[in-house]
Amino acid sequence: MKPHIICHMMGPIDGQLLVDDWSPSTGRSSDDLVAEYDKVHEALDCDAWISGRAVGEEFADGQPHPPSDLGGVVRPVHVAREGADEYAILIDQHGKLHWKGPETYGAALIMVLGRDVSDAHLAELANDGISYIVAQGDGIDLKQVLEVLTSHFGIKRLLLEGGAHTNGMFLKAGLVDEISLVLFPAIGGRSGSASLFDAGPDGLADTVRLELTANEMRRNGVVYLRYAVTYR
């Protein structure tokens, strides 16, 4: 059993991902735009949010600090905290992110890691009070990760707020149930800028179907759109 997954994103009408690439077109600050996005985030009332390493790098605030005594390192799942009001889940296959404590933005951290991540890194996370899930195969099995999030942490509603690649991976795997999009009256137009979704050379056009379930005009020309996702 997996959580209900809502991919929640914000963007201009040309779908560019990086806010600083298009925010000047709105005449408003990036902070003001993110505040509009965060209002919807809160209203969606999910148990957790999940992102990839590129997003995590924006707020991972620590340096490597493995304990001198690794102790008995647990694989594949270490539960540091059950029943948190909110979880922040970061996919970090190679164990590059480090933290100063067990939370980020008030949410209890859960790290999703590749099989080859060292015992020293796992011991660092456990010592910091951070939960983790370690892949058992060559890559990260998203379906298996989602089952663990439900069975071990009780997560039933999950916001996917990834970078383009992470969003694309979840859609490619047929795991996203809804898309929530805060659409701003802006055009980035920057050559080579990342888009909201990147599923590789095959794309998603032959895979994903969307059905509009809600639309709302918000202040300053912002439009909120919500879609149900089905798969061929």
Backbone as JSON, one array per atom type, in Angstrom:
{
  "sequence": "MKPHIICHMMGPIDGQLLVDDWSPSTGRSSDDLVAEYDKVHEALDCDAWISGRAVGEEFADGQPHPPSDLGGVVRPVHVAREGADEYAILIDQHGKLHWKGPETYGAALIMVLGRDVSDAHLAELANDGISYIVAQGDGIDLKQVLEVLTSHFGIKRLLLEGGAHTNGMFLKAGLVDEISLVLFPAIGGRSGSASLFDAGPDGLADTVRLELTANEMRRNGVVYLRYAVTYR",
  "N": [[0.86, -1.2, 0.0], [0.53, 2.21, -0.83], [1.12, 5.74, -0.13], [-1.29, 8.36, -0.91], [-0.4, 10.4, -3.54], [0.42, 13.69, -4.25], [1.64, 15.76, -6.63], [3.01, 18.75, -6.16], [3.55, 21.87, -7.45], [5.05, 24.98, -8.64], [5.0, 27.51, -11.17], [5.83, 29.44, -14.18], [3.98, 30.37, -17.2], [5.36, 29.07, -19.21], [6.41, 26.88, -17.99], [8.9, 26.73, -16.67], [11.32, 25.74, -14.23], [13.09, 26.9, -12.24], [12.76, 29.38, -9.94], [13.99, 31.89, -9.76], [14.66, 32.35, -12.37], [12.4, 33.23, -13.62], [10.87, 34.87, -11.98], [11.3, 37.74, -12.07], [9.63, 38.52, -14.14], [7.14, 38.76, -13.05], [7.14, 40.99, -11.5], [7.26, 40.8, -8.79], [8.72, 39.73, -5.66], [10.81, 36.79, -5.21], [10.37, 35.59, -2.73], [7.76, 36.4, -2.15], [6.33, 35.05, -4.1], [6.85, 32.38, -3.42], [5.59, 32.32, -0.96], [2.91, 32.43, -1.74], [2.69, 29.95, -2.98], [3.23, 28.3, -0.78], [0.96, 28.63, 0.77], [-0.94, 27.06, -0.53], [0.33, 24.62, -0.3], [0.07, 24.16, 2.49], [-2.72, 24.01, 2.66], [-3.29, 21.65, 1.33], [-2.8, 19.69, 3.15], [-1.11, 17.4, 3.88], [0.71, 14.49, 5.13], [3.41, 14.46, 4.8], [6.27, 15.57, 2.87], [8.17, 15.13, -0.14], [11.3, 15.26, -1.78], [14.05, 15.55, -4.15], [17.69, 15.2, -4.17], [18.8, 17.55, -5.26], [16.99, 19.58, -4.58], [17.12, 19.27, -1.82], [19.7, 20.16, -1.27], [19.42, 22.86, -1.05], [18.7, 23.45, 1.53], [19.97, 21.7, 3.28], [21.99, 21.76, 6.05], [24.36, 20.99, 7.27], [27.71, 19.61, 7.89], [29.89, 16.83, 7.01], [29.96, 14.52, 9.71], [30.58, 11.95, 11.0], [30.09, 9.6, 13.69], [32.64, 8.6, 16.06], [32.49, 6.02, 17.01], [30.89, 3.64, 15.32], [29.04, 1.76, 16.05], [26.24, -0.56, 16.02], [25.14, -0.62, 12.93], [22.04, -0.18, 11.36], [20.3, -1.7, 8.72], [17.7, -2.38, 6.3], [16.09, -0.25, 7.1], [15.76, 2.4, 9.32], [14.08, 3.65, 11.98], [13.8, 6.59, 13.45], [11.97, 8.27, 14.55], [8.63, 8.03, 15.28], [5.26, 8.81, 14.32], [5.38, 11.6, 13.81], [4.24, 14.99, 13.37], [4.68, 16.01, 10.85], [6.61, 14.93, 8.07], [9.73, 15.28, 6.4], [11.03, 14.18, 3.48], [13.9, 13.15, 1.83], [15.42, 12.23, -1.15], [18.45, 10.84, -1.55], [20.66, 9.47, -3.07], [23.45, 8.95, -3.03], [24.31, 9.73, -0.54], [25.01, 12.46, 0.07], [24.02, 14.62, 1.5], [24.02, 16.47, 4.55], [23.24, 17.16, 8.0], [22.28, 19.34, 10.73], [20.62, 18.59, 12.7], [17.63, 16.71, 13.63], [15.48, 17.66, 12.14], [13.97, 19.59, 9.46], [12.76, 22.72, 8.59], [10.86, 22.35, 10.59], [9.89, 19.79, 10.19], [10.19, 16.28, 10.63], [13.03, 14.51, 9.6], [13.44, 12.12, 6.98], [15.62, 10.09, 5.3], [16.25, 8.85, 2.05], [18.19, 6.45, 0.65], [20.89, 5.15, -1.41], [21.99, 1.74, -2.0], [24.76, 1.49, -1.66], [25.63, 3.41, 0.12], [27.72, 4.45, 2.79], [28.39, 2.79, 5.97], [29.28, 4.62, 7.83], [28.0, 7.01, 7.11], [25.32, 6.32, 7.55], [25.43, 5.85, 10.3], [25.96, 8.42, 11.16], [23.56, 9.74, 10.49], [21.71, 8.29, 12.1], [22.74, 8.91, 14.61], [22.14, 11.58, 14.69], [19.47, 11.5, 15.05], [17.88, 10.96, 12.86], [15.7, 9.39, 10.62], [15.98, 6.69, 8.2], [15.89, 5.09, 4.94], [17.24, 2.47, 3.19], [18.14, 1.5, -0.04], [17.77, -1.75, -1.46], [18.49, -2.85, -3.82], [20.18, -2.22, -7.0], [19.31, 0.34, -7.83], [17.07, 2.91, -6.59], [14.08, 1.74, -5.47], [11.15, 3.05, -5.97], [8.48, 2.31, -5.43], [8.77, 0.43, -3.39], [9.92, 2.07, -1.43], [7.77, 3.79, -0.91], [5.93, 2.0, 0.19], [7.24, 1.4, 2.59], [7.18, 3.9, 3.8], [4.49, 4.09, 4.38], [4.0, 1.76, 5.98], [5.89, 1.88, 8.11], [5.95, 4.5, 9.01], [3.43, 5.54, 8.89], [2.46, 7.23, 6.89], [0.05, 8.7, 4.87], [-0.79, 10.62, 3.05], [1.05, 12.29, 0.67], [3.14, 14.87, -0.37], [4.68, 15.47, -3.37], [7.39, 17.3, -4.13], [9.48, 17.76, -5.95], [12.59, 18.22, -7.78], [12.88, 18.54, -11.37], [13.71, 16.04, -12.38], [13.15, 14.21, -10.28], [10.35, 14.5, -10.05], [9.67, 13.57, -12.62], [10.54, 10.89, -12.47], [8.75, 9.75, -10.6], [6.3, 10.08, -11.96], [6.82, 8.59, -14.27], [6.95, 6.08, -13.17], [4.33, 5.65, -12.58], [3.17, 6.56, -10.18], [2.07, 8.91, -9.22], [-0.83, 10.51, -8.09], [-2.24, 12.93, -8.26], [-1.86, 16.22, -9.67], [-0.88, 19.35, -8.56], [-0.86, 22.66, -9.29], [0.47, 25.84, -9.05], [0.07, 28.5, -10.95], [1.76, 31.13, -12.34], [1.44, 34.49, -13.67], [3.64, 34.8, -15.8], [6.6, 34.69, -17.83], [9.42, 32.86, -18.39], [11.36, 32.09, -20.4], [14.03, 31.48, -20.71], [16.77, 30.08, -22.32], [17.48, 26.64, -22.22], [16.69, 26.29, -19.59], [15.62, 24.36, -16.77], [12.64, 22.34, -16.73], [9.38, 21.77, -15.17], [8.98, 19.05, -15.14], [10.87, 16.21, -15.95], [11.4, 13.46, -17.69], [13.31, 12.13, -19.08], [14.59, 11.05, -22.36], [12.41, 9.72, -23.55], [10.17, 10.9, -22.53], [6.83, 11.79, -21.31], [4.49, 11.84, -22.71], [3.17, 9.69, -23.91], [2.33, 8.3, -21.77], [1.08, 9.58, -19.52], [-2.08, 10.87, -18.52], [-4.23, 13.63, -17.97], [-6.83, 14.99, -15.95], [-8.77, 17.77, -15.42], [-9.63, 18.84, -12.23], [-10.05, 20.93, -10.5], [-10.09, 24.49, -10.47], [-8.92, 27.76, -9.85], [-9.05, 31.23, -9.57], [-6.65, 33.32, -8.25], [-5.16, 35.95, -6.25], [-3.49, 38.73, -7.88], [-3.36, 37.74, -10.49], [-2.72, 35.06, -10.41], [-3.23, 31.62, -11.07], [-4.73, 28.72, -9.86], [-4.44, 25.32, -10.4], [-5.68, 22.0, -10.52], [-5.22, 18.57, -11.05], [-6.38, 15.28, -11.78], [-4.49, 12.31, -12.15], [-4.06, 9.85, -14.57], [-2.98, 6.76, -16.09], [-1.72, 5.28, -19.08]],
  "CA": [[0.0, 0.0, 0.0], [1.32, 3.43, -0.9], [0.36, 6.97, 0.16], [-1.85, 9.17, -2.0], [0.68, 11.31, -3.88], [0.09, 14.91, -4.98], [2.81, 16.51, -7.08], [2.66, 20.16, -5.97], [4.61, 22.68, -8.04], [4.73, 26.33, -9.06], [5.76, 27.85, -12.36], [5.27, 30.41, -15.13], [3.18, 29.69, -18.21], [6.2, 28.21, -20.04], [6.78, 25.67, -17.25], [10.28, 26.66, -16.2], [11.37, 25.29, -12.85], [13.86, 27.73, -11.31], [11.96, 30.58, -9.69], [14.76, 33.11, -10.04], [14.73, 32.53, -13.82], [11.18, 33.84, -14.18], [10.17, 35.76, -11.05], [11.27, 39.17, -12.45], [8.53, 38.77, -15.07], [5.92, 39.03, -12.28], [7.27, 42.23, -10.75], [7.18, 40.49, -7.37], [9.91, 39.04, -5.17], [10.73, 35.33, -5.12], [9.77, 35.25, -1.43], [6.32, 36.62, -2.24], [5.79, 33.96, -4.92], [6.91, 31.15, -2.64], [4.55, 32.42, 0.07], [1.65, 32.04, -2.39], [2.79, 28.5, -3.16], [3.17, 27.65, 0.53], [-0.43, 28.63, 1.24], [-1.58, 25.87, -1.1], [1.0, 23.49, 0.36], [-0.57, 23.92, 3.79], [-4.13, 23.64, 2.47], [-3.38, 20.27, 0.85], [-2.9, 18.93, 4.4], [-0.47, 16.09, 3.75], [1.51, 14.04, 6.27], [4.83, 14.53, 4.5], [6.66, 15.99, 1.52], [9.35, 14.42, -0.62], [12.06, 15.92, -2.84], [15.32, 14.93, -4.48], [18.9, 15.78, -3.58], [19.04, 18.92, -5.73], [16.18, 20.46, -3.72], [17.65, 19.16, -0.46], [20.93, 20.95, -1.14], [19.07, 24.25, -0.75], [18.53, 23.68, 2.96], [20.82, 20.83, 4.12], [22.79, 22.79, 6.72], [25.44, 20.41, 8.04], [28.93, 19.08, 7.29], [30.09, 15.43, 7.45], [30.36, 14.4, 11.11], [30.29, 10.58, 11.46], [30.56, 9.34, 15.06], [33.87, 7.8, 16.12], [32.07, 4.63, 17.21], [29.73, 3.45, 14.44], [28.05, 0.91, 16.7], [25.56, -1.51, 15.14], [24.38, 0.11, 11.92], [20.84, -0.91, 10.94], [19.82, -1.64, 7.34], [17.57, -1.24, 5.39], [15.22, 0.82, 7.61], [15.96, 2.89, 10.7], [13.0, 4.57, 12.39], [14.23, 7.4, 14.58], [10.82, 8.98, 15.14], [7.31, 7.64, 14.81], [4.14, 9.68, 14.65], [5.64, 13.03, 13.69], [3.16, 15.75, 12.74], [5.03, 16.16, 9.44], [7.91, 14.39, 7.69], [10.43, 15.76, 5.2], [11.73, 13.01, 2.92], [14.85, 13.55, 0.8], [16.08, 11.14, -1.87], [19.87, 11.21, -1.6], [21.18, 8.14, -3.38], [24.87, 8.77, -2.73], [24.62, 10.19, 0.81], [25.74, 13.73, 0.0], [23.42, 15.64, 2.35], [24.32, 16.38, 5.98], [22.3, 17.97, 8.76], [22.67, 19.74, 12.08], [19.64, 18.07, 13.64], [16.71, 15.74, 13.07], [14.36, 18.28, 11.45], [14.15, 20.74, 8.59], [11.52, 23.49, 8.54], [9.93, 21.81, 11.55], [9.46, 18.45, 9.81], [11.16, 15.23, 10.96], [13.7, 14.05, 8.39], [13.63, 10.73, 6.56], [16.49, 10.06, 4.14], [16.17, 7.67, 1.17], [19.59, 6.32, 0.26], [21.29, 4.02, -2.23], [22.53, 0.56, -1.3], [26.2, 1.59, -1.42], [25.97, 4.44, 1.11], [28.58, 3.86, 3.82], [27.9, 2.66, 7.35], [29.6, 5.86, 8.55], [26.95, 7.99, 6.86], [24.12, 5.87, 8.24], [25.63, 6.09, 11.73], [25.82, 9.87, 11.35], [22.13, 10.05, 10.47], [21.08, 7.72, 13.3], [23.22, 9.67, 15.76], [21.45, 12.86, 14.64], [18.04, 11.3, 15.26], [17.25, 11.01, 11.54], [15.29, 8.11, 10.05], [16.44, 6.46, 6.83], [15.52, 3.9, 4.19], [18.34, 2.15, 2.3], [17.76, 0.62, -1.14], [18.33, -3.1, -1.4], [18.95, -3.19, -5.16], [21.12, -1.29, -7.62], [18.72, 1.67, -7.8], [16.06, 3.12, -5.55], [12.77, 1.24, -5.85], [10.22, 4.02, -5.39], [7.3, 1.62, -4.9], [9.16, -0.15, -2.11], [10.08, 3.19, -0.49], [6.44, 4.27, -0.52], [5.35, 1.01, 1.09], [7.88, 1.58, 3.89], [6.67, 5.15, 4.38], [3.17, 3.8, 4.93], [4.01, 0.72, 7.02], [6.74, 2.21, 9.25], [5.77, 5.88, 9.48], [2.01, 5.88, 8.86], [2.21, 8.32, 5.94], [-1.07, 8.38, 4.0], [-0.86, 11.64, 2.0], [2.42, 12.71, 0.45], [3.37, 15.89, -1.39], [5.9, 15.38, -4.16], [7.83, 18.66, -4.47], [10.84, 17.49, -6.38], [13.1, 18.84, -8.98], [12.29, 18.0, -12.59], [14.04, 14.61, -12.52], [12.4, 13.45, -9.28], [8.95, 14.49, -10.49], [9.58, 12.7, -13.78], [10.69, 9.5, -12.05], [7.51, 9.31, -9.98], [5.28, 9.97, -13.0], [7.2, 7.47, -15.14], [6.64, 4.84, -12.44], [2.88, 5.55, -12.38], [2.92, 6.67, -8.75], [1.45, 10.2, -8.86], [-2.29, 10.48, -8.18], [-2.74, 14.26, -8.61], [-0.91, 17.32, -9.85], [-1.33, 20.64, -8.02], [0.02, 23.64, -9.94], [0.25, 27.27, -8.87], [0.54, 29.05, -12.22], [1.95, 32.57, -12.23], [1.43, 35.22, -14.94], [5.04, 35.1, -16.06], [7.31, 33.92, -18.85], [10.86, 32.84, -18.17], [11.94, 32.18, -21.73], [15.48, 31.3, -20.67], [17.22, 28.91, -23.06], [18.11, 25.57, -21.44], [16.22, 26.22, -18.21], [14.91, 23.13, -16.41], [11.19, 22.41, -16.67], [8.82, 21.18, -13.97], [9.01, 17.6, -15.25], [11.87, 15.69, -16.88], [11.37, 12.0, -17.63], [14.28, 11.56, -20.0], [14.33, 11.22, -23.8], [11.11, 9.17, -23.96], [9.12, 11.8, -22.06], [5.64, 11.26, -20.63], [3.3, 12.09, -23.53], [2.47, 8.42, -24.18], [2.13, 7.62, -20.48], [0.27, 10.3, -18.54], [-3.28, 11.58, -18.9], [-4.67, 14.52, -16.91], [-8.22, 15.46, -15.94], [-8.9, 18.92, -14.55], [-10.59, 18.62, -11.14], [-10.31, 22.19, -9.8], [-9.35, 25.67, -10.93], [-9.23, 28.9, -8.99], [-8.35, 32.49, -9.78], [-6.17, 33.88, -7.0], [-4.78, 37.36, -6.37], [-2.37, 39.11, -8.75], [-3.35, 36.98, -11.74], [-2.28, 33.68, -10.2], [-4.26, 30.61, -11.29], [-4.43, 27.43, -9.23], [-4.98, 24.2, -11.17], [-5.5, 20.69, -9.91], [-5.53, 17.53, -12.04], [-6.24, 13.85, -11.48], [-3.56, 11.68, -13.08], [-4.25, 8.45, -14.94], [-1.87, 6.23, -16.89], [-2.07, 4.34, -20.15]],
  "C": [[0.89, 1.24, 0.0], [0.48, 4.64, -0.48], [-0.29, 7.53, -1.11], [-0.84, 10.27, -2.28], [0.16, 12.47, -4.73], [1.39, 15.61, -5.35], [2.43, 17.99, -7.08], [3.82, 21.03, -6.43], [4.11, 24.09, -8.33], [5.55, 26.64, -10.31], [5.11, 28.95, -13.17], [4.54, 29.66, -16.23], [4.04, 28.86, -19.17], [6.84, 27.07, -19.24], [8.21, 25.6, -16.76], [10.33, 26.48, -14.69], [11.97, 26.31, -11.89], [13.22, 29.1, -11.14], [12.72, 31.84, -10.07], [14.9, 33.38, -11.54], [13.51, 33.26, -14.38], [10.48, 34.83, -13.25], [10.22, 37.24, -11.44], [10.12, 39.53, -13.39], [7.23, 39.11, -14.34], [5.96, 40.4, -11.61], [7.17, 42.04, -9.26], [8.43, 39.73, -6.95], [9.71, 37.53, -5.17], [10.06, 34.9, -3.82], [8.26, 35.38, -1.46], [5.66, 35.49, -3.04], [5.77, 32.65, -4.13], [5.86, 31.16, -1.53], [3.19, 32.03, -0.49], [1.58, 30.52, -2.56], [2.62, 27.77, -1.83], [1.76, 27.63, 1.11], [-1.17, 27.4, 0.72], [-0.99, 24.62, -0.47], [0.29, 23.15, 1.67], [-2.0, 23.44, 3.62], [-4.3, 22.2, 2.0], [-3.29, 19.26, 1.99], [-2.36, 17.5, 4.26], [0.38, 15.78, 4.97], [2.99, 14.3, 6.07], [5.03, 15.14, 3.13], [7.97, 15.33, 1.16], [9.98, 15.19, -1.78], [13.34, 15.15, -3.09], [16.49, 15.69, -3.88], [19.1, 17.23, -3.99], [18.23, 19.93, -4.91], [16.74, 20.45, -2.3], [18.9, 19.99, -0.23], [20.64, 22.41, -0.78], [18.96, 24.49, 0.75], [19.23, 22.66, 3.85], [21.91, 21.71, 4.74], [23.99, 22.26, 7.48], [26.66, 20.06, 7.2], [29.08, 17.63, 7.74], [30.59, 15.36, 8.89], [30.03, 13.0, 11.63], [30.8, 10.38, 12.87], [31.81, 8.47, 15.04], [33.57, 6.32, 16.31], [30.8, 4.42, 16.4], [28.65, 2.6, 15.09], [27.45, -0.09, 15.73], [24.67, -0.78, 14.16], [23.24, -0.75, 11.4], [20.57, -0.66, 9.47], [18.64, -2.59, 7.21], [16.76, -0.07, 5.94], [15.59, 1.13, 9.05], [14.88, 3.92, 10.99], [13.47, 5.31, 13.63], [13.04, 8.05, 15.29], [9.53, 8.52, 14.48], [6.3, 8.73, 15.14], [4.41, 11.16, 14.62], [4.45, 13.72, 13.03], [3.41, 15.91, 11.25], [6.43, 15.57, 9.22], [8.42, 15.08, 6.43], [11.3, 14.63, 4.69], [12.61, 13.48, 1.77], [15.48, 12.32, 0.18], [17.52, 11.56, -2.14], [20.67, 9.94, -1.85], [22.62, 7.94, -2.91], [25.28, 9.34, -1.36], [25.42, 11.47, 0.85], [25.23, 14.78, 0.98], [23.72, 15.39, 3.82], [23.51, 17.43, 6.72], [22.86, 18.33, 10.12], [21.71, 19.21, 13.14], [18.63, 17.2, 12.92], [15.55, 16.31, 12.27], [14.83, 19.31, 10.44], [12.8, 21.42, 8.43], [10.44, 22.88, 9.44], [9.42, 20.41, 11.26], [10.56, 17.44, 10.1], [11.72, 14.63, 9.67], [13.65, 12.54, 8.23], [14.48, 10.77, 5.29], [16.3, 8.74, 3.38], [17.5, 7.57, 0.45], [19.83, 5.09, -0.62], [21.95, 2.92, -1.42], [23.99, 0.75, -0.88], [26.6, 2.71, -0.47], [26.69, 3.79, 2.29], [27.89, 3.73, 5.17], [28.17, 3.93, 8.14], [28.52, 6.91, 8.34], [25.66, 7.6, 7.57], [24.24, 6.11, 9.74], [25.5, 7.57, 12.06], [24.35, 10.25, 11.42], [21.44, 9.55, 11.74], [21.48, 8.51, 14.54], [22.55, 11.05, 15.85], [19.94, 12.73, 14.86], [17.23, 11.32, 13.98], [16.92, 9.59, 11.08], [15.86, 7.95, 8.65], [15.91, 5.15, 6.27], [16.63, 3.66, 3.18], [17.84, 1.18, 1.22], [18.45, -0.73, -1.01], [18.82, -3.58, -2.76], [19.87, -2.12, -5.7], [20.61, 0.15, -7.59], [17.74, 1.78, -6.66], [14.7, 2.71, -6.11], [11.72, 2.14, -5.2], [8.99, 3.35, -4.79], [7.61, 1.03, -3.53], [9.33, 0.93, -1.05], [8.72, 3.66, 0.0], [5.74, 3.29, 0.42], [5.93, 1.14, 2.5], [7.36, 2.84, 4.57], [5.29, 4.95, 5.0], [3.26, 2.86, 6.13], [4.79, 1.13, 8.27], [6.47, 3.6, 9.84], [4.32, 6.36, 9.43], [1.64, 7.0, 7.91], [1.13, 7.9, 4.95], [-1.23, 9.37, 2.85], [0.52, 12.3, 1.89], [2.48, 13.75, -0.66], [4.71, 15.63, -2.06], [6.26, 16.78, -4.63], [9.27, 18.59, -4.95], [11.37, 18.5, -7.38], [12.5, 18.12, -10.19], [12.51, 16.49, -12.7], [13.24, 13.77, -11.54], [10.93, 13.38, -9.65], [8.75, 13.53, -11.65], [9.67, 11.22, -13.41], [9.38, 8.96, -11.46], [6.4, 9.14, -11.02], [5.57, 8.78, -13.91], [6.84, 6.14, -14.5], [5.15, 4.68, -12.16], [2.45, 5.73, -10.95], [2.2, 7.94, -8.33], [-0.06, 10.12, -9.09], [-2.89, 11.81, -8.63], [-1.58, 15.2, -8.89], [-1.59, 18.6, -9.38], [-0.36, 21.69, -8.53], [-0.43, 25.06, -9.63], [0.9, 27.96, -10.06], [0.58, 30.57, -12.14], [1.93, 33.24, -13.6], [2.84, 35.71, -15.28], [5.55, 34.22, -17.2], [8.8, 34.01, -18.53], [11.61, 33.01, -19.48], [13.44, 31.98, -21.78], [15.87, 30.01, -21.37], [17.89, 27.91, -22.13], [17.66, 25.47, -20.01], [15.45, 24.93, -17.96], [13.41, 23.37, -16.37], [10.69, 21.71, -15.41], [8.94, 19.67, -13.96], [10.06, 17.2, -16.29], [11.93, 14.18, -16.71], [12.31, 11.37, -18.65], [13.83, 11.66, -21.45], [12.98, 10.7, -24.26], [9.94, 10.04, -23.5], [7.95, 11.08, -21.41], [4.38, 11.33, -21.49], [2.51, 10.82, -23.82], [2.11, 7.68, -22.9], [1.06, 8.26, -19.62], [-0.94, 10.96, -19.18], [-3.77, 12.41, -17.72], [-6.13, 14.89, -17.08], [-8.33, 16.6, -14.94], [-9.99, 18.68, -13.51], [-10.91, 19.89, -10.38], [-9.51, 23.29, -10.46], [-9.84, 26.87, -10.13], [-8.4, 30.1, -9.39], [-7.95, 33.04, -8.42], [-5.69, 35.32, -7.24], [-3.6, 37.54, -7.33], [-2.24, 38.23, -9.99], [-2.87, 35.55, -11.62], [-3.47, 32.74, -10.41], [-3.81, 29.32, -10.6], [-5.17, 26.32, -9.97], [-4.7, 22.89, -10.46], [-6.01, 19.63, -10.88], [-5.46, 16.16, -11.38], [-5.36, 13.24, -12.56], [-3.98, 10.24, -13.32], [-3.13, 8.05, -15.91], [-2.38, 5.26, -17.94], [-1.57, 2.96, -19.81]]
}
